[in-house]
Amino acid sequence: MTMKYQTEFLERIERTPASMSYRFKVPEGLHFIAGQYMLVDLGNELVHPLTISSCPEETAFIEFTKRMTGSPYCRRLESLEKGETISVKGPSGKFYCDDSNETLVLIAGGIGITPIRSILTSLEKKKERLCPVILIYGNLNREDIAFRDELENLKLTDYRLVHVLSNTAGMENAYQGFITADIISKEVPKESNVQYMISGPPVMVEAIKKSLAAINVTEDQIRTDMFLGYD
Ligand SMILES: Cc1cc2nc3c(=O)[nH]c(=O)nc-3n(C[C@H](O)[C@H](O)[C@H](O)COP(=O)(O)OP(=O)(O)OC[C@H]3O[C@@H](n4cnc5c(N)ncnc54)[C@H](O)[C@@H]3O)c2cc1C
């Protein structure tokens, strides 16, 4: 059964010029798995599904990170005052990783990083994942990379972050362009069993699925999280 909770707004944190995190008190009784989302209801029919970008092991707050588009929903988020109460419903979603010994390849486009940030931070805090983890993270330019410092400094046993940017100025080690089959082939070891998780706007997720099919990755190796509402 989906549960509804009231929660209190704590603080906002700017992640990039176009994305903002919003932290709330953890509602009593809420349990979630890293990678899940909630329906965040700001009143007056302003309701959107937003992924919980914090992880279950971060117990001081739950956090949602929104790409700011100037929509009525975003304007309402911007107007939230400390201590104000909103409703959240959930958690929902099956975009989480199984305990397994497979190589985990996470592919994020822009704000699609939110469930992946939660999953990776959770793995770091649990110190359980010993097999390789590769994050391939696509953005327009350096300034658009949400959670960059944190993701670059994650302490996992075998972890690599591959940046793919449309404009690589200031990021000489990044690939230039979009995430392609060629980049994935170069970065993912051929011999290993691989679980892929893709998150981002629908167009991006579909494009990556096609790229994976082109390099013979089967559907059962892929999990996706589509951020409906973005082109
Ligand atoms: C499972 C899930 C998790 C998501 N997690 C995040 C997240 O962590 N961060 C984030 O920034 N965004 C996330 N989104 C997208 C978010 O819910 C909004 O749809 C998106 O942010 C656009 O809202 P807006 O307020 O910017 O623009 P709006 O003007 O409200 O929406 C833009 C356009 O998209 C349409 N639309 C809006 N929401 C939906 C929807 N759910 N389904 C179909 N059409 C829709 C609107 O009718 C409008 O035409 C997620 C979406 C899903 C489905």
The ligand as an ORCA input file, in Angstrom:
! r2SCAN-3c Opt
* xyz 0 1
  C       9.804      8.203    -11.791
  C      10.179      9.648    -12.058
  C      11.180     10.234    -11.308
  C      11.542     11.570    -11.547
  N      12.552     12.127    -10.792
  C      12.915     13.408    -11.046
  C      13.986     14.014    -10.311
  O      14.601     13.398     -9.421
  N      14.308     15.286    -10.613
  C      13.646     16.004    -11.591
  O      14.016     17.158    -11.821
  N      12.650     15.458    -12.295
  C      12.249     14.185    -12.051
  N      11.212     13.640    -12.762
  C      10.479     14.497    -13.714
  C       9.449     15.356    -12.933
  O       8.475     14.552    -12.316
  C       8.708     16.339    -13.849
  O       7.920     15.641    -14.762
  C       9.645     17.203    -14.632
  O      10.550     17.734    -13.691
  C       8.942     18.333    -15.355
  O       8.299     19.146    -14.410
  P       8.408     20.737    -14.411
  O       7.773     21.210    -13.167
  O       9.823     21.152    -14.639
  O       7.613     21.150    -15.709
  P       6.050     21.034    -16.008
  O       5.673     22.246    -16.754
  O       5.277     20.673    -14.792
  O       6.047     19.775    -17.001
  C       6.627     19.834    -18.320
  C       5.761     19.014    -19.290
  O       5.763     17.641    -18.945
  C       4.465     17.143    -18.660
  N       4.627     16.278    -17.488
  C       5.024     16.686    -16.252
  N       5.153     15.649    -15.422
  C       4.825     14.542    -16.134
  C       4.754     13.155    -15.841
  N       5.074     12.670    -14.620
  N       4.378     12.311    -16.836
  C       4.089     12.762    -18.076
  N       4.150     14.074    -18.409
  C       4.481     14.947    -17.467
  C       3.641     18.359    -18.372
  O       2.269     18.142    -18.712
  C       4.275     19.419    -19.260
  O       3.797     19.306    -20.581
  C      10.852     12.312    -12.551
  C       9.834     11.717    -13.301
  C       9.496     10.399    -13.059
  C       8.394      9.775    -13.882
*
